[in-house]
Amino acid sequence: MITLTDCSKYFHRGSVNEVFALNRINLQIEEGDFVTVIGSNGAGKSTLLNCIAGCFFPDSGRILINNHDVTRWPEYRRARFISRVFQDPLLGTCPSATIEQNLALALLRGKRRGLRRGVKARDRQLFRDRLAQLGLGLEERLLDRVGLLSGGQRQALTMLMATMVRPEVLLLDEHIAALDPKTANQILTLTRDIVAEQGLTTMMITHNMHHAINFGNRLIMLHQGRIILDVRGKKKSGLTVEDLVRQFYEAQGEDLALDSMLLA
């Protein structure tokens, strides 16, 4: 499904601020995998997702998605395969448009667009049915502008929009980090349900080791642009936070001595 071969990425190359963000990453993600991604700040987590999404190209290496070499494809072209939910709830929706207009745009992902009615009458029932699954009452607010919604409501709507048309790949970039604990748990439950229902190939960055262990079938840990841990299945489900901390130190020796540089 997703194959990265010897992918490397520099920022500010040749300057005193040079950062080696990805260091010859080799990664094979199978169809239906739900991969949680953890690592210290600056480990390369978001850079990895950005390379897959096409926000920028790797300096070397290849990226294949569903047997298509997308290494040099721009972001808009990869959108036919990829949906993404960002950390900031404001990024996934158009605040000046209504709920139904946002959903109508999501329904057109990967399709040819022309001059037509923006929201079709037959789609409104689909929107109501999908929104009702959220349990937030948004199915009765189709004509409300999205800018009036709370952060949690907007993030729930973004999750729905990202999967309105089933994507080949779902990328979740710390998508609950800006939410309060109660709302974050609601969005995580929604995430689990949607991924399971549609059998989505998913990568989820998280700063919470408990979430990394309890969600998905596979876990990878990054540090200094390298994958230092890759576990799946029963081995992953049997992990504890203490196991992850210990393996982090074993992989890095004395380089990191502060728990604050790990994830809570």
Stockholm file with secondary structure:
# STOCKHOLM 1.0

chainA/1-264         MITLTDCSKYFHRGSVNEVFALNRINLQIEEGDFVTVIGSNGAGKSTLLNCIAGCFFPDSGRILINNHDVTRWPEYRRARFISRVFQDPLLGTCPSATIEQNLALALLRGKRRGLRRGVKARDRQLFRDRLAQLGLGLEERLLDRVGLLSGGQRQALTMLMATMVRPEVLLLDEHIAALDPKTANQILTLTRDIVAEQGLTTMMITHNMHHAINFGNRLIMLHQGRIILDVRGKKKSGLTVEDLVRQFYEAQGEDLALDSMLLA
#=GR chainA/1-264 SS CEEEEEEEEEESTTSTTCEEEEEEEEEEECTTCEEEEEESTTSSHHHHHHHHHTSSCCSEEEEEETTEECTTCCHHHHTTTEEEECSSGGGSSCTTSBHHHHHHHHHTTTSCCCSCCSSCHHHHHHHHHHHHTTTSSGGGCTTSBGGGSCHHHHHHHHHHHHTSSCCSEEEEESTTTTSCHHHHHHHHHHHHHHHHHHTCEEEEECSCHHHHHHSSSEEEEEETTEEEEEEEHHHHHTCCHHHHHHHHHHHHTTSCCCGGGSCC
#=GC SS_cons         CEEEEEEEEEESTTSTTCEEEEEEEEEEECTTCEEEEEESTTSSHHHHHHHHHTSSCCSEEEEEETTEECTTCCHHHHTTTEEEECSSGGGSSCTTSBHHHHHHHHHTTTSCCCSCCSSCHHHHHHHHHHHHTTTSSGGGCTTSBGGGSCHHHHHHHHHHHHTSSCCSEEEEESTTTTSCHHHHHHHHHHHHHHHHHHTCEEEEECSCHHHHHHSSSEEEEEETTEEEEEEEHHHHHTCCHHHHHHHHHHHHTTSCCCGGGSCC
//
